[in-house]
């Protein structure tokens, strides 16, 4: 083997080893990214549950307030009819 072939073989071997190391590191990074995305997904699901709970609570409060308004309207209507009868 002359020096050119030897040099090319050494460079090719070193390049192959470096690419294998980079590939292994890439696999580790992708595993870590997957783990992080699962954690973020869990956090987002929890926030979604809290949001739905708050939305449900607000709709219940709105329904309660609407019921109170209806009761006050009925009381006001009865009161105005009573006043109209007593004035006549």
PyMOL Python script that loads the backbone (N, CA, C, O; Angstrom):
from pymol import cmd

cmd.read_pdbstr("""\
ATOM      1  N   UNK A   1       0.845  -1.180   0.000  1.00  0.00           N
ATOM      2  CA  UNK A   1       0.000   0.000   0.000  1.00  0.00           C
ATOM      3  C   UNK A   1       0.887   1.239   0.000  1.00  0.00           C
ATOM      4  O   UNK A   1       1.865   1.350   0.740  1.00  0.00           O
ATOM      5  N   UNK A   2       0.511   2.116  -0.827  1.00  0.00           N
ATOM      6  CA  UNK A   2       1.266   3.364  -0.798  1.00  0.00           C
ATOM      7  C   UNK A   2       0.637   4.306   0.217  1.00  0.00           C
ATOM      8  O   UNK A   2      -0.406   3.995   0.793  1.00  0.00           O
ATOM      9  N   UNK A   3       1.247   5.421   0.431  1.00  0.00           N
ATOM     10  CA  UNK A   3       0.811   6.345   1.488  1.00  0.00           C
ATOM     11  C   UNK A   3      -0.561   6.937   1.207  1.00  0.00           C
ATOM     12  O   UNK A   3      -1.300   7.220   2.150  1.00  0.00           O
ATOM     13  N   UNK A   4      -0.921   7.130  -0.033  1.00  0.00           N
ATOM     14  CA  UNK A   4      -2.227   7.706  -0.360  1.00  0.00           C
ATOM     15  C   UNK A   4      -3.341   6.753   0.052  1.00  0.00           C
ATOM     16  O   UNK A   4      -4.328   7.185   0.648  1.00  0.00           O
ATOM     17  N   UNK A   5      -3.205   5.494  -0.248  1.00  0.00           N
ATOM     18  CA  UNK A   5      -4.214   4.517   0.135  1.00  0.00           C
ATOM     19  C   UNK A   5      -4.295   4.383   1.652  1.00  0.00           C
ATOM     20  O   UNK A   5      -5.387   4.271   2.209  1.00  0.00           O
ATOM     21  N   UNK A   6      -3.172   4.394   2.303  1.00  0.00           N
ATOM     22  CA  UNK A   6      -3.145   4.303   3.761  1.00  0.00           C
ATOM     23  C   UNK A   6      -3.821   5.517   4.386  1.00  0.00           C
ATOM     24  O   UNK A   6      -4.605   5.385   5.326  1.00  0.00           O
ATOM     25  N   UNK A   7      -3.516   6.691   3.864  1.00  0.00           N
ATOM     26  CA  UNK A   7      -4.115   7.923   4.375  1.00  0.00           C
ATOM     27  C   UNK A   7      -5.622   7.919   4.149  1.00  0.00           C
ATOM     28  O   UNK A   7      -6.371   8.300   5.048  1.00  0.00           O
ATOM     29  N   UNK A   8      -6.085   7.502   2.985  1.00  0.00           N
ATOM     30  CA  UNK A   8      -7.516   7.431   2.706  1.00  0.00           C
ATOM     31  C   UNK A   8      -8.209   6.425   3.620  1.00  0.00           C
ATOM     32  O   UNK A   8      -9.317   6.681   4.091  1.00  0.00           O
ATOM     33  N   UNK A   9      -7.581   5.305   3.870  1.00  0.00           N
ATOM     34  CA  UNK A   9      -8.152   4.293   4.761  1.00  0.00           C
ATOM     35  C   UNK A   9      -8.275   4.827   6.181  1.00  0.00           C
ATOM     36  O   UNK A   9      -9.300   4.628   6.833  1.00  0.00           O
ATOM     37  N   UNK A  10      -7.246   5.499   6.661  1.00  0.00           N
ATOM     38  CA  UNK A  10      -7.272   6.073   8.011  1.00  0.00           C
ATOM     39  C   UNK A  10      -8.351   7.146   8.111  1.00  0.00           C
ATOM     40  O   UNK A  10      -9.117   7.171   9.075  1.00  0.00           O
ATOM     41  N   UNK A  11      -8.414   8.028   7.122  1.00  0.00           N
ATOM     42  CA  UNK A  11      -9.423   9.100   7.136  1.00  0.00           C
ATOM     43  C   UNK A  11     -10.820   8.508   7.083  1.00  0.00           C
ATOM     44  O   UNK A  11     -11.708   8.962   7.805  1.00  0.00           O
ATOM     45  N   UNK A  12     -11.029   7.511   6.250  1.00  0.00           N
ATOM     46  CA  UNK A  12     -12.332   6.868   6.141  1.00  0.00           C
ATOM     47  C   UNK A  12     -12.711   6.180   7.450  1.00  0.00           C
ATOM     48  O   UNK A  12     -13.866   6.245   7.871  1.00  0.00           O
ATOM     49  N   UNK A  13     -11.762   5.529   8.089  1.00  0.00           N
ATOM     50  CA  UNK A  13     -12.020   4.860   9.367  1.00  0.00           C
ATOM     51  C   UNK A  13     -12.374   5.873  10.446  1.00  0.00           C
ATOM     52  O   UNK A  13     -13.335   5.680  11.192  1.00  0.00           O
ATOM     53  N   UNK A  14     -11.607   6.942  10.532  1.00  0.00           N
ATOM     54  CA  UNK A  14     -11.878   7.975  11.540  1.00  0.00           C
ATOM     55  C   UNK A  14     -13.234   8.621  11.281  1.00  0.00           C
ATOM     56  O   UNK A  14     -13.993   8.866  12.219  1.00  0.00           O
ATOM     57  N   UNK A  15     -13.542   8.896  10.020  1.00  0.00           N
ATOM     58  CA  UNK A  15     -14.835   9.498   9.678  1.00  0.00           C
ATOM     59  C   UNK A  15     -15.980   8.558  10.037  1.00  0.00           C
ATOM     60  O   UNK A  15     -17.004   8.999  10.560  1.00  0.00           O
ATOM     61  N   UNK A  16     -15.817   7.285   9.765  1.00  0.00           N
ATOM     62  CA  UNK A  16     -16.850   6.304  10.101  1.00  0.00           C
ATOM     63  C   UNK A  16     -17.067   6.240  11.603  1.00  0.00           C
ATOM     64  O   UNK A  16     -18.208   6.213  12.065  1.00  0.00           O
ATOM     65  N   UNK A  17     -15.989   6.216  12.366  1.00  0.00           N
ATOM     66  CA  UNK A  17     -16.101   6.170  13.830  1.00  0.00           C
ATOM     67  C   UNK A  17     -16.802   7.424  14.346  1.00  0.00           C
ATOM     68  O   UNK A  17     -17.669   7.337  15.216  1.00  0.00           O
ATOM     69  N   UNK A  18     -16.433   8.586  13.818  1.00  0.00           N
ATOM     70  CA  UNK A  18     -17.073   9.835  14.248  1.00  0.00           C
ATOM     71  C   UNK A  18     -18.561   9.846  13.905  1.00  0.00           C
ATOM     72  O   UNK A  18     -19.378  10.287  14.712  1.00  0.00           O
ATOM     73  N   UNK A  19     -18.915   9.368  12.723  1.00  0.00           N
ATOM     74  CA  UNK A  19     -20.330   9.327  12.345  1.00  0.00           C
ATOM     75  C   UNK A  19     -21.121   8.356  13.215  1.00  0.00           C
ATOM     76  O   UNK A  19     -22.281   8.618  13.533  1.00  0.00           O
ATOM     77  N   UNK A  20     -20.512   7.243  13.601  1.00  0.00           N
ATOM     78  CA  UNK A  20     -21.181   6.306  14.506  1.00  0.00           C
ATOM     79  C   UNK A  20     -21.412   6.962  15.864  1.00  0.00           C
ATOM     80  O   UNK A  20     -22.491   6.828  16.442  1.00  0.00           O
ATOM     81  N   UNK A  21     -20.412   7.667  16.373  1.00  0.00           N
ATOM     82  CA  UNK A  21     -20.548   8.359  17.662  1.00  0.00           C
ATOM     83  C   UNK A  21     -21.633   9.427  17.573  1.00  0.00           C
ATOM     84  O   UNK A  21     -22.457   9.554  18.478  1.00  0.00           O
ATOM     85  N   UNK A  22     -21.635  10.197  16.483  1.00  0.00           N
ATOM     86  CA  UNK A  22     -22.665  11.227  16.302  1.00  0.00           C
ATOM     87  C   UNK A  22     -24.047  10.581  16.214  1.00  0.00           C
ATOM     88  O   UNK A  22     -25.007  11.114  16.770  1.00  0.00           O
ATOM     89  N   UNK A  23     -24.163   9.456  15.533  1.00  0.00           N
ATOM     90  CA  UNK A  23     -25.441   8.750  15.439  1.00  0.00           C
ATOM     91  C   UNK A  23     -25.937   8.277  16.790  1.00  0.00           C
ATOM     92  O   UNK A  23     -27.124   8.391  17.094  1.00  0.00           O
ATOM     93  N   UNK A  24     -25.036   7.747  17.604  1.00  0.00           N
ATOM     94  CA  UNK A  24     -25.416   7.298  18.950  1.00  0.00           C
ATOM     95  C   UNK A  24     -25.868   8.486  19.796  1.00  0.00           C
ATOM     96  O   UNK A  24     -26.866   8.394  20.511  1.00  0.00           O
ATOM     97  N   UNK A  25     -25.146   9.592  19.718  1.00  0.00           N
ATOM     98  CA  UNK A  25     -25.538  10.791  20.462  1.00  0.00           C
ATOM     99  C   UNK A  25     -26.899  11.302  19.988  1.00  0.00           C
ATOM    100  O   UNK A  25     -27.710  11.754  20.796  1.00  0.00           O
ATOM    101  N   UNK A  26     -27.144  11.230  18.691  1.00  0.00           N
ATOM    102  CA  UNK A  26     -28.430  11.654  18.145  1.00  0.00           C
ATOM    103  C   UNK A  26     -29.562  10.787  18.686  1.00  0.00           C
ATOM    104  O   UNK A  26     -30.646  11.292  18.976  1.00  0.00           O
ATOM    105  N   UNK A  27     -29.317   9.498  18.821  1.00  0.00           N
ATOM    106  CA  UNK A  27     -30.327   8.607  19.395  1.00  0.00           C
ATOM    107  C   UNK A  27     -30.624   9.010  20.835  1.00  0.00           C
ATOM    108  O   UNK A  27     -31.787   9.042  21.236  1.00  0.00           O
ATOM    109  N   UNK A  28     -29.593   9.317  21.617  1.00  0.00           N
ATOM    110  CA  UNK A  28     -29.803   9.749  23.002  1.00  0.00           C
ATOM    111  C   UNK A  28     -30.581  11.062  23.066  1.00  0.00           C
ATOM    112  O   UNK A  28     -31.467  11.222  23.905  1.00  0.00           O
ATOM    113  N   UNK A  29     -30.253  11.989  22.187  1.00  0.00           N
ATOM    114  CA  UNK A  29     -30.961  13.274  22.165  1.00  0.00           C
ATOM    115  C   UNK A  29     -32.425  13.069  21.798  1.00  0.00           C
ATOM    116  O   UNK A  29     -33.305  13.692  22.394  1.00  0.00           O
ATOM    117  N   UNK A  30     -32.695  12.209  20.832  1.00  0.00           N
ATOM    118  CA  UNK A  30     -34.079  11.956  20.435  1.00  0.00           C
ATOM    119  C   UNK A  30     -34.868  11.265  21.544  1.00  0.00           C
ATOM    120  O   UNK A  30     -36.053  11.547  21.726  1.00  0.00           O
ATOM    121  N   UNK A  31     -34.224  10.362  22.288  1.00  0.00           N
ATOM    122  CA  UNK A  31     -34.897   9.727  23.429  1.00  0.00           C
ATOM    123  C   UNK A  31     -35.236  10.762  24.494  1.00  0.00           C
ATOM    124  O   UNK A  31     -36.330  10.743  25.058  1.00  0.00           O
ATOM    125  N   UNK A  32     -34.303  11.661  24.765  1.00  0.00           N
ATOM    126  CA  UNK A  32     -34.538  12.717  25.755  1.00  0.00           C
ATOM    127  C   UNK A  32     -35.649  13.659  25.289  1.00  0.00           C
ATOM    128  O   UNK A  32     -36.478  14.096  26.087  1.00  0.00           O
ATOM    129  N   UNK A  33     -35.657  13.965  24.001  1.00  0.00           N
ATOM    130  CA  UNK A  33     -36.707  14.819  23.443  1.00  0.00           C
ATOM    131  C   UNK A  33     -38.067  14.147  23.566  1.00  0.00           C
ATOM    132  O   UNK A  33     -39.059  14.807  23.878  1.00  0.00           O
ATOM    133  N   UNK A  34     -38.123  12.845  23.325  1.00  0.00           N
ATOM    134  CA  UNK A  34     -39.379  12.110  23.455  1.00  0.00           C
ATOM    135  C   UNK A  34     -39.880  12.150  24.896  1.00  0.00           C
ATOM    136  O   UNK A  34     -41.069  12.352  25.143  1.00  0.00           O
ATOM    137  N   UNK A  35     -38.965  11.957  25.841  1.00  0.00           N
ATOM    138  CA  UNK A  35     -39.322  12.000  27.260  1.00  0.00           C
ATOM    139  C   UNK A  35     -39.842  13.385  27.638  1.00  0.00           C
ATOM    140  O   UNK A  35     -40.832  13.505  28.360  1.00  0.00           O
ATOM    141  N   UNK A  36     -39.178  14.422  27.155  1.00  0.00           N
ATOM    142  CA  UNK A  36     -39.594  15.794  27.452  1.00  0.00           C
ATOM    143  C   UNK A  36     -40.959  16.092  26.844  1.00  0.00           C
ATOM    144  O   UNK A  36     -41.799  16.727  27.482  1.00  0.00           O
ATOM    145  N   UNK A  37     -41.183  15.640  25.621  1.00  0.00           N
ATOM    146  CA  UNK A  37     -42.475  15.878  24.980  1.00  0.00           C
ATOM    147  C   UNK A  37     -43.606  15.149  25.697  1.00  0.00           C
ATOM    148  O   UNK A  37     -44.721  15.666  25.773  1.00  0.00           O
ATOM    149  N   UNK A  38     -43.338  13.961  26.222  1.00  0.00           N
ATOM    150  CA  UNK A  38     -44.354  13.258  27.005  1.00  0.00           C
ATOM    151  C   UNK A  38     -44.696  14.045  28.264  1.00  0.00           C
ATOM    152  O   UNK A  38     -45.864  14.145  28.639  1.00  0.00           O
ATOM    153  N   UNK A  39     -43.679  14.603  28.918  1.00  0.00           N
ATOM    154  CA  UNK A  39     -43.911  15.403  30.119  1.00  0.00           C
ATOM    155  C   UNK A  39     -44.722  16.647  29.788  1.00  0.00           C
ATOM    156  O   UNK A  39     -45.670  16.985  30.496  1.00  0.00           O
ATOM    157  N   UNK A  40     -44.348  17.321  28.716  1.00  0.00           N
ATOM    158  CA  UNK A  40     -45.077  18.524  28.302  1.00  0.00           C
ATOM    159  C   UNK A  40     -46.514  18.169  27.940  1.00  0.00           C
ATOM    160  O   UNK A  40     -47.433  18.923  28.259  1.00  0.00           O
ATOM    161  N   UNK A  41     -46.717  17.049  27.286  1.00  0.00           N
ATOM    162  CA  UNK A  41     -48.060  16.611  26.932  1.00  0.00           C
ATOM    163  C   UNK A  41     -48.898  16.366  28.186  1.00  0.00           C
ATOM    164  O   UNK A  41     -50.075  16.726  28.227  1.00  0.00           O
ATOM    165  N   UNK A  42     -48.302  15.762  29.198  1.00  0.00           N
ATOM    166  CA  UNK A  42     -49.016  15.551  30.460  1.00  0.00           C
ATOM    167  C   UNK A  42     -49.397  16.859  31.120  1.00  0.00           C
ATOM    168  O   UNK A  42     -50.503  16.996  31.642  1.00  0.00           O
ATOM    169  N   UNK A  43     -48.490  17.818  31.101  1.00  0.00           N
ATOM    170  CA  UNK A  43     -48.775  19.132  31.690  1.00  0.00           C
ATOM    171  C   UNK A  43     -49.911  19.811  30.933  1.00  0.00           C
ATOM    172  O   UNK A  43     -50.803  20.398  31.544  1.00  0.00           O
ATOM    173  N   UNK A  44     -49.881  19.732  29.609  1.00  0.00           N
ATOM    174  CA  UNK A  44     -50.935  20.356  28.804  1.00  0.00           C
ATOM    175  C   UNK A  44     -52.282  19.694  29.079  1.00  0.00           C
ATOM    176  O   UNK A  44     -53.302  20.378  29.150  1.00  0.00           O
ATOM    177  N   UNK A  45     -52.296  18.382  29.234  1.00  0.00           N
ATOM    178  CA  UNK A  45     -53.548  17.685  29.545  1.00  0.00           C
ATOM    179  C   UNK A  45     -54.091  18.132  30.897  1.00  0.00           C
ATOM    180  O   UNK A  45     -55.300  18.298  31.054  1.00  0.00           O
ATOM    181  N   UNK A  46     -53.207  18.327  31.876  1.00  0.00           N
ATOM    182  CA  UNK A  46     -53.655  18.801  33.183  1.00  0.00           C
ATOM    183  C   UNK A  46     -54.234  20.205  33.086  1.00  0.00           C
ATOM    184  O   UNK A  46     -55.258  20.496  33.704  1.00  0.00           O
ATOM    185  N   UNK A  47     -53.587  21.081  32.314  1.00  0.00           N
ATOM    186  CA  UNK A  47     -54.121  22.424  32.127  1.00  0.00           C
ATOM    187  C   UNK A  47     -55.475  22.375  31.423  1.00  0.00           C
ATOM    188  O   UNK A  47     -56.364  23.172  31.722  1.00  0.00           O
ATOM    189  N   UNK A  48     -55.626  21.449  30.497  1.00  0.00           N
ATOM    190  CA  UNK A  48     -56.900  21.314  29.798  1.00  0.00           C
ATOM    191  C   UNK A  48     -57.995  20.879  30.769  1.00  0.00           C
ATOM    192  O   UNK A  48     -59.118  21.380  30.706  1.00  0.00           O
ATOM    193  N   UNK A  49     -57.670  19.949  31.666  1.00  0.00           N
ATOM    194  CA  UNK A  49     -58.649  19.511  32.661  1.00  0.00           C
ATOM    195  C   UNK A  49     -59.050  20.665  33.569  1.00  0.00           C
ATOM    196  O   UNK A  49     -60.226  20.828  33.892  1.00  0.00           O
ATOM    197  N   UNK A  50     -58.068  21.467  33.981  1.00  0.00           N
ATOM    198  CA  UNK A  50     -58.365  22.620  34.832  1.00  0.00           C
ATOM    199  C   UNK A  50     -59.234  23.612  34.074  1.00  0.00           C
ATOM    200  O   UNK A  50     -60.181  24.162  34.636  1.00  0.00           O
ATOM    201  N   UNK A  51     -58.922  23.846  32.802  1.00  0.00           N
ATOM    202  CA  UNK A  51     -59.710  24.776  31.991  1.00  0.00           C
ATOM    203  C   UNK A  51     -61.146  24.320  31.833  1.00  0.00           C
ATOM    204  O   UNK A  51     -62.068  25.129  31.931  1.00  0.00           O
ATOM    205  N   UNK A  52     -61.349  23.032  31.589  1.00  0.00           N
ATOM    206  CA  UNK A  52     -62.703  22.496  31.449  1.00  0.00           C
ATOM    207  C   UNK A  52     -63.441  22.622  32.771  1.00  0.00           C
ATOM    208  O   UNK A  52     -64.630  22.943  32.789  1.00  0.00           O
ATOM    209  N   UNK A  53     -62.756  22.373  33.870  1.00  0.00           N
ATOM    210  CA  UNK A  53     -63.369  22.490  35.190  1.00  0.00           C
ATOM    211  C   UNK A  53     -63.791  23.924  35.467  1.00  0.00           C
ATOM    212  O   UNK A  53     -64.889  24.166  35.967  1.00  0.00           O
ATOM    213  N   UNK A  54     -62.920  24.877  35.142  1.00  0.00           N
ATOM    214  CA  UNK A  54     -63.253  26.290  35.351  1.00  0.00           C
ATOM    215  C   UNK A  54     -64.416  26.690  34.453  1.00  0.00           C
ATOM    216  O   UNK A  54     -65.315  27.413  34.884  1.00  0.00           O
ATOM    217  N   UNK A  55     -64.403  26.225  33.214  1.00  0.00           N
ATOM    218  CA  UNK A  55     -65.492  26.541  32.287  1.00  0.00           C
ATOM    219  C   UNK A  55     -66.814  25.987  32.812  1.00  0.00           C
ATOM    220  O   UNK A  55     -67.841  26.664  32.758  1.00  0.00           O
ATOM    221  N   UNK A  56     -66.786  24.762  33.317  1.00  0.00           N
ATOM    222  CA  UNK A  56     -67.999  24.150  33.862  1.00  0.00           C
ATOM    223  C   UNK A  56     -68.490  24.939  35.073  1.00  0.00           C
ATOM    224  O   UNK A  56     -69.689  25.174  35.218  1.00  0.00           O
ATOM    225  N   UNK A  57     -67.572  25.347  35.936  1.00  0.00           N
ATOM    226  CA  UNK A  57     -67.943  26.121  37.118  1.00  0.00           C
ATOM    227  C   UNK A  57     -68.548  27.459  36.721  1.00  0.00           C
ATOM    228  O   UNK A  57     -69.542  27.893  37.304  1.00  0.00           O
ATOM    229  N   UNK A  58     -67.953  28.110  35.736  1.00  0.00           N
ATOM    230  CA  UNK A  58     -68.491  29.394  35.291  1.00  0.00           C
ATOM    231  C   UNK A  58     -69.880  29.239  34.684  1.00  0.00           C
ATOM    232  O   UNK A  58     -70.735  30.104  34.876  1.00  0.00           O
ATOM    233  N   UNK A  59     -70.114  28.164  33.964  1.00  0.00           N
ATOM    234  CA  UNK A  59     -71.447  27.954  33.393  1.00  0.00           C
ATOM    235  C   UNK A  59     -72.465  27.698  34.504  1.00  0.00           C
ATOM    236  O   UNK A  59     -73.616  28.121  34.395  1.00  0.00           O
ATOM    237  N   UNK A  60     -72.054  27.013  35.565  1.00  0.00           N
ATOM    238  CA  UNK A  60     -72.958  26.793  36.692  1.00  0.00           C
ATOM    239  C   UNK A  60     -73.264  28.098  37.411  1.00  0.00           C
ATOM    240  O   UNK A  60     -74.406  28.343  37.801  1.00  0.00           O
ATOM    241  N   UNK A  61     -72.251  28.933  37.588  1.00  0.00           N
ATOM    242  CA  UNK A  61     -72.466  30.231  38.233  1.00  0.00           C
ATOM    243  C   UNK A  61     -73.381  31.092  37.367  1.00  0.00           C
ATOM    244  O   UNK A  61     -74.260  31.780  37.885  1.00  0.00           O
ATOM    245  N   UNK A  62     -73.178  31.057  36.063  1.00  0.00           N
ATOM    246  CA  UNK A  62     -74.028  31.822  35.153  1.00  0.00           C
ATOM    247  C   UNK A  62     -75.472  31.337  35.231  1.00  0.00           C
ATOM    248  O   UNK A  62     -76.397  32.149  35.238  1.00  0.00           O
ATOM    249  N   UNK A  63     -75.669  30.039  35.288  1.00  0.00           N
ATOM    250  CA  UNK A  63     -77.011  29.486  35.438  1.00  0.00           C
ATOM    251  C   UNK A  63     -77.646  29.895  36.753  1.00  0.00           C
ATOM    252  O   UNK A  63     -78.837  30.199  36.799  1.00  0.00           O
ATOM    253  N   UNK A  64     -76.863  29.905  37.821  1.00  0.00           N
ATOM    254  CA  UNK A  64     -77.370  30.317  39.126  1.00  0.00           C
ATOM    255  C   UNK A  64     -77.795  31.779  39.103  1.00  0.00           C
ATOM    256  O   UNK A  64     -78.864  32.128  39.605  1.00  0.00           O
ATOM    257  N   UNK A  65     -76.960  32.629  38.520  1.00  0.00           N
ATOM    258  CA  UNK A  65     -77.283  34.062  38.437  1.00  0.00           C
ATOM    259  C   UNK A  65     -78.521  34.271  37.572  1.00  0.00           C
ATOM    260  O   UNK A  65     -79.361  35.114  37.886  1.00  0.00           O
ATOM    261  N   UNK A  66     -78.639  33.521  36.502  1.00  0.00           N
ATOM    262  CA  UNK A  66     -79.820  33.615  35.641  1.00  0.00           C
ATOM    263  C   UNK A  66     -81.072  33.206  36.417  1.00  0.00           C
ATOM    264  O   UNK A  66     -82.119  33.840  36.284  1.00  0.00           O
ATOM    265  N   UNK A  67     -80.968  32.167  37.213  1.00  0.00           N
ATOM    266  CA  UNK A  67     -82.091  31.745  38.050  1.00  0.00           C
ATOM    267  C   UNK A  67     -82.471  32.812  39.059  1.00  0.00           C
ATOM    268  O   UNK A  67     -83.654  33.065  39.287  1.00  0.00           O
ATOM    269  N   UNK A  68     -81.465  33.441  39.666  1.00  0.00           N
ATOM    270  CA  UNK A  68     -81.749  34.524  40.612  1.00  0.00           C
ATOM    271  C   UNK A  68     -82.453  35.690  39.922  1.00  0.00           C
ATOM    272  O   UNK A  68     -83.384  36.270  40.481  1.00  0.00           O
ATOM    273  N   UNK A  69     -82.018  36.032  38.719  1.00  0.00           N
ATOM    274  CA  UNK A  69     -82.673  37.111  37.971  1.00  0.00           C
ATOM    275  C   UNK A  69     -84.135  36.767  37.712  1.00  0.00           C
ATOM    276  O   UNK A  69     -85.012  37.621  37.844  1.00  0.00           O
ATOM    277  N   UNK A  70     -84.392  35.525  37.347  1.00  0.00           N
ATOM    278  CA  UNK A  70     -85.764  35.093  37.081  1.00  0.00           C
ATOM    279  C   UNK A  70     -86.605  35.180  38.345  1.00  0.00           C
ATOM    280  O   UNK A  70     -87.753  35.622  38.302  1.00  0.00           O
ATOM    281  N   UNK A  71     -86.041  34.762  39.466  1.00  0.00           N
ATOM    282  CA  UNK A  71     -86.771  34.838  40.739  1.00  0.00           C
ATOM    283  C   UNK A  71     -87.074  36.287  41.084  1.00  0.00           C
ATOM    284  O   UNK A  71     -88.187  36.600  41.508  1.00  0.00           O
ATOM    285  N   UNK A  72     -86.101  37.175  40.909  1.00  0.00           N
ATOM    286  CA  UNK A  72     -86.336  38.590  41.207  1.00  0.00           C
ATOM    287  C   UNK A  72     -87.378  39.192  40.264  1.00  0.00           C
ATOM    288  O   UNK A  72     -88.166  40.040  40.683  1.00  0.00           O
ATOM    289  N   UNK A  73     -87.393  38.770  39.007  1.00  0.00           N
ATOM    290  CA  UNK A  73     -88.408  39.256  38.074  1.00  0.00           C
ATOM    291  C   UNK A  73     -89.797  38.795  38.503  1.00  0.00           C
ATOM    292  O   UNK A  73     -90.756  39.564  38.440  1.00  0.00           O
ATOM    293  N   UNK A  74     -89.905  37.538  38.940  1.00  0.00           N
ATOM    294  CA  UNK A  74     -91.195  37.017  39.399  1.00  0.00           C
ATOM    295  C   UNK A  74     -91.640  37.770  40.642  1.00  0.00           C
ATOM    296  O   UNK A  74     -92.806  38.148  40.756  1.00  0.00           O
ATOM    297  N   UNK A  75     -90.723  37.990  41.574  1.00  0.00           N
ATOM    298  CA  UNK A  75     -91.060  38.733  42.797  1.00  0.00           C
ATOM    299  C   UNK A  75     -91.480  40.152  42.447  1.00  0.00           C
ATOM    300  O   UNK A  75     -92.447  40.665  43.010  1.00  0.00           O
ATOM    301  N   UNK A  76     -90.771  40.791  41.530  1.00  0.00           N
ATOM    302  CA  UNK A  76     -91.118  42.149  41.110  1.00  0.00           C
ATOM    303  C   UNK A  76     -92.481  42.164  40.433  1.00  0.00           C
ATOM    304  O   UNK A  76     -93.270  43.082  40.659  1.00  0.00           O
ATOM    305  N   UNK A  77     -92.772  41.163  39.607  1.00  0.00           N
ATOM    306  CA  UNK A  77     -94.066  41.080  38.937  1.00  0.00           C
ATOM    307  C   UNK A  77     -95.182  40.900  39.952  1.00  0.00           C
ATOM    308  O   UNK A  77     -96.220  41.555  39.849  1.00  0.00           O
ATOM    309  N   UNK A  78     -94.989  40.028  40.928  1.00  0.00           N
ATOM    310  CA  UNK A  78     -95.993  39.819  41.980  1.00  0.00           C
ATOM    311  C   UNK A  78     -96.172  41.097  42.783  1.00  0.00           C
ATOM    312  O   UNK A  78     -97.296  41.466  43.124  1.00  0.00           O
ATOM    313  N   UNK A  79     -95.077  41.769  43.085  1.00  0.00           N
ATOM    314  CA  UNK A  79     -95.131  43.009  43.863  1.00  0.00           C
ATOM    315  C   UNK A  79     -95.874  44.102  43.093  1.00  0.00           C
ATOM    316  O   UNK A  79     -96.674  44.829  43.682  1.00  0.00           O
ATOM    317  N   UNK A  80     -95.629  44.227  41.807  1.00  0.00           N
ATOM    318  CA  UNK A  80     -96.325  45.250  41.014  1.00  0.00           C
ATOM    319  C   UNK A  80     -97.802  44.915  40.872  1.00  0.00           C
ATOM    320  O   UNK A  80     -98.629  45.828  40.866  1.00  0.00           O
ATOM    321  N   UNK A  81     -98.167  43.638  40.759  1.00  0.00           N
ATOM    322  CA  UNK A  81     -99.585  43.262  40.686  1.00  0.00           C
ATOM    323  C   UNK A  81    -100.281  43.533  42.013  1.00  0.00           C
ATOM    324  O   UNK A  81    -101.438  43.954  42.034  1.00  0.00           O
ATOM    325  N   UNK A  82     -99.583  43.294  43.122  1.00  0.00           N
ATOM    326  CA  UNK A  82    -100.140  43.549  44.447  1.00  0.00           C
ATOM    327  C   UNK A  82    -100.388  45.042  44.630  1.00  0.00           C
ATOM    328  O   UNK A  82    -101.426  45.453  45.150  1.00  0.00           O
ATOM    329  N   UNK A  83     -99.419  45.849  44.193  1.00  0.00           N
ATOM    330  CA  UNK A  83     -99.562  47.300  44.299  1.00  0.00           C
ATOM    331  C   UNK A  83    -100.683  47.797  43.397  1.00  0.00           C
ATOM    332  O   UNK A  83    -101.403  48.725  43.767  1.00  0.00           O
ATOM    333  N   UNK A  84    -100.842  47.204  42.233  1.00  0.00           N
ATOM    334  CA  UNK A  84    -101.903  47.613  41.316  1.00  0.00           C
ATOM    335  C   UNK A  84    -103.270  47.263  41.898  1.00  0.00           C
ATOM    336  O   UNK A  84    -104.209  48.043  41.735  1.00  0.00           O
ATOM    337  N   UNK A  85    -103.419  46.120  42.571  1.00  0.00           N
ATOM    338  CA  UNK A  85    -104.686  45.730  43.183  1.00  0.00           C
ATOM    339  C   UNK A  85    -105.010  46.621  44.375  1.00  0.00           C
ATOM    340  O   UNK A  85    -106.164  47.001  44.572  1.00  0.00           O
ATOM    341  N   UNK A  86    -104.002  46.954  45.167  1.00  0.00           N
ATOM    342  CA  UNK A  86    -104.251  47.777  46.350  1.00  0.00           C
ATOM    343  C   UNK A  86    -104.569  49.217  45.964  1.00  0.00           C
ATOM    344  O   UNK A  86    -105.254  49.904  46.722  1.00  0.00           O
ATOM    345  N   UNK A  87    -104.101  49.699  44.822  1.00  0.00           N
ATOM    346  CA  UNK A  87    -104.395  51.056  44.374  1.00  0.00           C
ATOM    347  C   UNK A  87    -105.787  51.139  43.763  1.00  0.00           C
ATOM    348  O   UNK A  87    -106.399  52.208  43.772  1.00  0.00           O
ATOM    349  N   UNK A  88    -106.301  50.027  43.231  1.00  0.00           N
ATOM    350  CA  UNK A  88    -107.610  50.070  42.583  1.00  0.00           C
ATOM    351  C   UNK A  88    -108.739  50.026  43.542  1.00  0.00           C
ATOM    352  O   UNK A  88    -109.899  50.055  43.132  1.00  0.00           O
TER     353      UNK A  88
END
""", "prot")
cmd.dss("prot")
cmd.show_as("cartoon", "prot")
cmd.util.cbc("prot")
cmd.orient("prot")
